[in-house]
């Protein structure tokens, strides 16, 4: 049966006691109701370590910022996902990668991994005997994931090393999807969406798509906002993937047509 907010929160406390191993004082939680029907309510539940929240609130108070809401990256990124599709969103950062399964625009499963696009940098370092700075520049300015069959040995070495990283990422995505489908076997994945600074690598969507069962595409957050200042807009275009989470957080509560 449909419950009031107070009744729902009380019921969730009991559920959290069953599934969360930390003491109740160690975390805070919130929820959103995805749908209500004959079978009851479908709820997405979010928890956050209380100490992490305290650090954020203390920092904001120190500089005079009033906190209106605390929102997870997954909920923010939902604003750039097609709500009609079941999507896997890969936020590929430099050191951290998050994978989120979205169903009808709601995050239903999430995993954070302690690796990121730095793996490509280190693969180039080792295969081409470059410094970290040189390898990072190579990664950003050259298409090391696409070479011709008659490419020089040094280019092939870089390709083989970076392609091994692609295969590792593909395997991680596949394992994540398989773990999600254990509890939702009826779900059909429509696409994999890449975002984050690591998504800038040329040919990465193509190479991932070859290894996966689903189409892979890079999505920009910029269509979500308009900006009158061309200088700011050009800066956004240069770093659009790196700014995905920031843009999606910033537009919380804005109406269509509002300026950033």
C-alpha positions, 0 to 999 in steps of 0.5 A: 500500500501507498505510505506517507513520507513518515511511514516510508522513512520509518519502514526504510530504517528497518530495511537499512538495519538489515542491509547496512553493516554500519551503526545507524549513527554513521550514515544519513539517508534519503529516498525518492519514489520512482513510481506507485502502482498496484504492487506498491511503491518503487523506491530508490534509496541513497545513503551517505557516510555522516562524516563525509557530509560533515566535512562538506557542511563544515567547509560550506559554513566556513565560507558562508555558503548555505546548503540547499541540497546534497545530491549524488553524482548518479542523481545529477547525471540522470539529467543527461540520460534519455529517460526512455532508455535503460542506460549504463553511464560510465563516468571515467575520471582520472583516478576514479570511475563510476558505473551507474545503471539508469532505468527510466531516468532513475539510478538503480545500481551503482559501482565505484572503482579505484581506477580511471583514465590514468591507466591509459597514461601509464600504459603509454608510459611503459610501452613508449618509454615516456614520462608521465607528462609526455604520455598524458599529452600523447593520450590527449592529442593522438589517436593511440586506439586506432592504427593501420596494420602497417604502423611502425612498431612503436605505434603498435606497441602503444596501441596494444598497451592501450587496447589492453586497458580497453579490454579491462574496462569492457570486462568491468562494464560487463561484470557490472551489468551481469551483477545488476541483472541478477536482481533485474533479469527482465531489464534490457540495456539499450546503450552505454554512455561515456562521460568524464575527462577520460571520455575525451580519448578519440576512438574510445567509444568505438573500441569499447563498442567492439568489445561490448554488446551495446552501442557506446556513445559520448554525451555532452552536458552542454545541451542542458544549458544555454550561455550568453557569454561566448568566452565561457561557452568556448571554455565549456566546449573544451572541457565539456566531458570533464564538467558533466557532473558539475553542470548536472549539479548546477542545473538542479531546480532550473527551468528550461531556458534558464541561463547558467 
